[in-house]
């Protein structure tokens, strides 16, 4: 097993970290956590991530959690991979970090409110969904407008922000937001699908659907 290990869930935000690792080119092992079966709450996985969430990245003898923190670390540790752009006339000194946190603390929450409202309330789920869709209604025009003028979020330069944005409105969320009828977002999705690191990550994620790994045996081997 590789010294770098990513614990992920199918169709979760861990896809962004997986793409980042593919972009970097580091050898890593991807271990799927069966969220539907509650494997993230198992004693074995709680030894890895007490927050009972994915992703968790074991790298350099340490375990990192929280997508934004993991991506920020990988960008700083592997600058040649250019996961995020450096400061330039078109990108402010703090802009990439701000965008990363915006994806993880705003767009991520809007998606979760719509698709998994039970995490927010023991009351009326429809109210939570409506709040999430209200949030999307505020930000989606800005995203569509920006991507209508450029190839990637930062112009000609791909970044993990492109992957995080795409994940936020992918899958069932795309149906709710009518993404196929938003031309800029649709073109962005088509470009991203052809991006090598993203394509490899998607393939690896789908291959993991053959079944979850026994985490207890993984821990024994590490």
Helices and strands as residue ranges (DSSP letters): E 5-8, H 14-24, E 29-32, G 39-41, H 43-48, E 56-59, E 62-65, H 67-77, G 79-81, H 95-102, I 103-107, H 108-115, G 117-119, H 125-148, H 160-168, H 172-177, G 179-181, H 183-193, H 196-207, G 208-210, H 215-221
